[in-house]
Amino acid sequence: MRSLIDLQRQLVPDLLETVRLRYGILHQVLVADMIGRRSLASALGMTERVLRAETDFLKEQGFLEINASGMRVSQSGRRLLEEMEPVLSGLLGLSNLEEQLRTRFGLSKVVIVPGDSDHSASTKRELGRAGASALLGQLREGDVVAVTGGSTLAQVASHLNAPVPHPSNLFVPARGGLGESLEYQASTIVSAMAKRTGAQYRMLHVPDHLSEEAYTSLMHEPGVKEVVGVIRGARIVIHGIGDAMTMARRRRVESDVVEELRQEGALAEAWGYYFDRAGSVVHKMPTAGIRLEDIMTTEVVIAVAGGRSKAEAIAAVLRFGHEDVLVTDEAAALEIAAMAD
């Protein structure tokens, strides 16, 4: 397959550009669900005249459905996109990059989506869709899935569509709430994931950032203790990765602790732990929920994070060494690949 793709790139470059263009159109329509031609042209940076010719062709082939409300991808179009993904990955040169990162960090799987989610909302949505696909690919009957909060995991939830209900599965928040936007809190996200997959969910009604005294007291509450026990026994953990300083501000960490984090070289935050460039933990927050020792024994850990600005943070958590699946975008992946070990 690789040699065939290389030959095609050399012999028929225009054909490859057409494939990429039509895939991009179908993919953008899929992400939007329903979209008008003007909005689609704007999102793709194309003129409506050029786009009309392509969408008419895709409609004739049965891949697009077009009516007065706009256009959407047909079932045959959805199947085509699924079949094209591994091929397009090769066309874009991403398959080699995926393998490079997988080998370098000892991962079982790496998925890279085109673009930079720092600057593209559609790339952020695609990151969510790829994260949802990675999660469904790992999900087994009876699994408990622990989920962290954040905008990326909210995107994963919005794209999680199981073909059949999963009533035996249970989604739980990995930790308490951040006190941020309700839509990005872990409890909101697990509720959405459960509803979109026909699964069950449990809530953890405690703050994310606790004093040692409050943490000790809460862990003696039977209801909290029982839910935390379920969380810590999850077979799958799916989480985002944050920049250390950004996450410290979001958690309203005291200024002296922020300065300490800066002096210790904290680059990344995940699960309430702060990591330096080498992947060593330099600080942890007292939090009800999943702990680092739980992560180290969790069967499947899936990280979903992208954007060039997060490359150093992603690499730091990968060096910690307990991820199984990484879903990221092209900009972050290229930056990570260029870093020295």
N, C-alpha and C positions, 0 to 999 in steps of 0.2 A: 504493500500500500504506500509506504513512504517513497519508494523509488518511482512509482507511478505518479504520485503527486508532484515530485520534483520534475519528472518529464513533462507533465502537463503544464507546470509553471513556466518551463522553458519554451515549449513548442506552441502552446495556445494560451498566452497570457490574457488575451481578451476574454476567452471563455471563463477563466477563473474569476475575472473581475465581475462578469455577469452573474456567475454563481453566487459570489459574495453579495452582490447588490440585491438579488432576489431573495436570498436567505435573510439579509438585513431587513428587507421590507416585511417579509412574513413574520420575522421575529418581533419587530417593533409593533406590528398589529396584534400579535399574540400577547405581548406584554400589556398593551393598552386594553385588550379585550374587544372594545368597539371604538373605532376612531374614524374621523372624517378625513377626506383627502388633503385639505389644507393643513390640518394639524399634523398629519403624517409627513407631508412635504417639509414642514417646518422642523419637525423632530429629526428628519433624516438629512436636512440641508440640501434638498433637491427642489427643482422647479416643479410646479404642478403638471406642466405639459409632459415632462420626462416621466414623472411618476405615473401619470395616467396610462401611458403606454405599457409600463411594467405591470401595473395592477390589472389592466385589461387582460394581459397575457396570463397572469396568475389566476384570474377568474375563469378564463377559458379552459385552463388546465384543471379546474376544480379545486384549487387550493385556497381561494378567497371567496367569501360570500359578500356581495355588495348590494345594499338597498338604500332607501332614503335616509336612514339613520346613520349610515356610515358603512364601514367594512369590518369583517371579522374573519379569522382563520377557520376554515372548514375542518371537519374531522380528518379528511385525507391530508390537508395541509399540516395538521398537528402531527400526524404520523410521519410525514416527510421531514419535518423539523427534527423530530426525535432521531430519525435515521441519519440525518445529515450532520448532527452534532459532532460525532467523532471524526467524520471526514473534514468538516470545516475546521476543526481544531488543527488538523494536519495542514490545511491550506493556509491558515494563519500562522503556522509555526509554533503553536502553543503546546502541541503534544510533546515535543522535545523539552520544552520548559517545564511542563508538568512532571515529566520523568526525572529531570535534573533536580527539582526540589524534592520530589518523593525520595530519591536515593540519598540526597544530601542530609535530609532530616529524619530518615528512617520511618517514613509514613507509609500507610497501606494504600492511600489514594490521594491524589491532588487534582482538583478541578479548577481551571483558570478560565474566566470569562473575558472576552475582549473589552478594552476600554479602561477608564479610570473613574471609579465611583466618587472620587473627590469632586469631579467636575461634570459628571453625567448622571442625571436621574435615571435614565434608562439602564445604564450599567449597574447602578445600585439595585434596581428592580431585578435585573438579570442575576445579580449576585444572590438575591433572595430566592429566586426561582431555582438556581443551581443548588443552594443550600437545602431547599425543600426536597429536591430530588435526591440529594445525598442522604438526607434523613430517612426518607421513605425506603431507600435502598438498604438501609441497615435495620429497619423496624421489623421486629418479630412479634408473634402473638404473646401477650402477657407482659410486654416490656414496660418498664417505668422510664420515662424520659425527663431529665432535669434540664431546664431551659433558663438562660440568663436573659436580662433585659437589653434594651437598646434599639436604635433605629434599624440596624441591620437584621436583628432577629425578628423585628416587627415585619420586615419585608419577607423573611422566610415564612412567617405565619400566613401572610396574605397570599402566598403562592402554594400553600400546602393543600393539595387536593387529592385525597385517596380515592382510588377507583371503587373500593368497597369499604364499608364502615369497619372500624377497629375497636369494638366495644371492650376488648380485654386490655387495651393499652391505657396507660395513665400518664398524663403530663403534669409535672410539678415545677414550681419556680425553684431555681437552684439556690436563690437567696431571697431575702426580704426586698421590699421596695426601695427605690432610690429617692423617693420624694420628688421625682421629676414628672414630666408629662405622663399622664395616665396611660396613654397609648403605648408608651415605651417601657412600662413597668413589666417585670417578668410575669406577675400574676395575670395581667391583661393578655399578654402574649400566649400563655399556656391555655387560657380560656379559649382564645381564638383557634389555636392549634387543635384543641380537643373537639371543638365544634366542627371544624373543617374536615376532621378525620373520623368523626363518629366515636371518639374515644371519651374517657373520663378525665377529670382533672381535680386537683386539690389546690387550695390556696395556703399561703403562709403570711398571715396578717401581722407582720412585725417589721419595724424599720430595718433598713440595711446596715446603717452605721450605728453601732451600740457601744456604750461604755462597758468596761469589764463587769461592773456591778450589775448593769441592766441585762447583760448577756447571761450571767450566771443565774439571775433571778428568772428570766424567761425560760431557760432550759429546764427549769424545775416545773414549769407548767405542763400538765399532762397532754393537753391538746397540741401545744407547740412541739413538745418532745416527740410525740407520735408522728407528726408530719415531717419533722426534721429527720427522723429515722428512715422514713420512706425515701426522702430526697437523697440521703447518703447511701442508699442501697440501689440507686438507679443504674440500669445497665448501660444507658446511653446518656451522655451529657453533650448538649449542643450550646455553644457559647460564642460571644463576640470577643474582640480584643480591643482595648482602648489605649490611647496615649496616656502615659502615667500622669502628667501634669493636668491634662484635660479632665481626666477622671477624678483626680484629687479635688479640683475646683467644683465639679458636679456633686461630689460628696461633701462639700463644704468642710474639707479637712482643715484643721487648725494651721495657721501660718508657720508655726515652728516645725510641724510635721512635714509640711510642704518643703520647707528649706532643707530638712533632713533627707527627704526623698531626692531632692536635687543634688545634694552633696554625695549621696550614695549611688548616684548614676541611674536612678530609676527611669526606665524607658517605657515600660508596658504595664498594663493592669489587666488581670483576668481573675474572676471568682473572688475578688476582694484582696488579692495578693499583688504586690508590685515587684517587677522583675528588672534586673539590670541587663546590660548588653549580652552577658554570658549566659543569661537564663537563670541566674541565681535569685532567690527571693530576698529582697532587701527590706520589705515591710509587709505586715498583714493587718487587716482590719478585723476587730472582733465582730463576727457576723453569724447570725443563726442561718444554717443551711450547709451547703457543701463545703468541705475542707480540702486542703491540698492532698492529704493522705487518702481521701476518697477518690480524687481525680487519679491518683497513682494506681488505684486498683479497679477503676472503671473500665469495663470491657471495650466500649467504643466512645471516644472523645472526638467531637466534630467542631472545628473552629471555622467560623464564617466571618471574614473580615477583608476589607479591600481599601483601595486608595493609596496613591503614592505616599501620602503623608503618614500612613500607618505602617509602612514597610519595616522600619526599625522595630516597632513594637511587635509586629507579627513575628519577625525573626527572633526576637528575644524570647517570646513564649515558645516558639518551636525549639529553641535550644534547651529549654527546660526539659523537653524530651518525652512528654506524655500525651502527645496528640496522635490520632490515628488517621483522621481525614482533614484536609485543608481545602476550603473553598475560598478562592480569592480572585482578584482581577489582574489583568495584564500589567497595569502600571506598578502595582505592588510587587508582583512576581518578578518583573524585570529588575526592579530596585533590589530585591532580596538576592536575586541571582548574582548581582554585581558586587555584593558585599563580601568582604573577606571573612573567613571563619574565625 
